[in-house]
Amino acid sequence: MKKLLLIFILCFSSVTGLNFLLHGEEYCSSCSEITSGIASKMTHSWNDNNPVPLKDLRYITVKHWGFDHKVHAGELIVHKDVAIELTEIFDELFQAHYPIQKVCLIDEYQGSDDLSMEDNNSSAFCSRMITGSSAMISNHSYGRAIDINPFQNPYVKEGLVLPKGAKLYIDRGVQHPGMIKENDPCYNAFVSRGWLWGGDWKTLSNATPEKKDYQHFAKPEKS
């Protein structure tokens, strides 16, 4: 009996295997091109003037731990260049039991970034301008940006805090589940792969108000 138990444990010697052994859950993900069926779900996030075509985007599914300590399924639209990497990042977060409230397409919120943030939804692709601008295209339009737990990681600029009701989380010295901090599992999973964190944004000059986007990770295309 002891020998059989030892063999069983050895079979699950990987991190993922041990996670399944201890918790009955195993990480899985998928990546596919944008089919007509998936495109039909993107009625609010997509427009024909988007800077990258649909053929350069990918639909990925991931598993993640929620704030309720249960495993949930998530879905994202991202650029093909970062698609597999993002499934690997979510795998790393899954193994760390890093809590993420929900991961849904922003189309479930009629393409509204405000509504998505207020529901603490983590999302990626959306064809839009950057927050507060009518001329500068967001990295979300390229599928090269993702927002994680926006309620615990708000956008802050002068007196503006987004989403509404998230002022509690301006104080980054307090620990809350899902709050991204430098060198925590979420920060490390992205930054170690070359992603830029909005929490590291610096004031450009004395005339420029300080701006932080703690939820935001982006990986712009290399020139």
Secondary structure, 3 states (H helix, E strand, C coil): CHHHHHHHHHHCCCHHHHHHHHHCCCCCCEEEECCHHHHCCCCCCCCCCCCCCHHHEEEEEEEEECCCCCEEEEEEEEECCCHHHHHHHHHHHHHCCCECCEECCHHHHCCCHHHHHHCCEEECCCCCECCCCCCCECHHHHCCEEECCCCCCCEEECCEEECCCCHHHHCCCCCCCCCCCCCCHHHHHHHCCCCEEHHHCCCCCCCCCCEEECCEEECCCCC
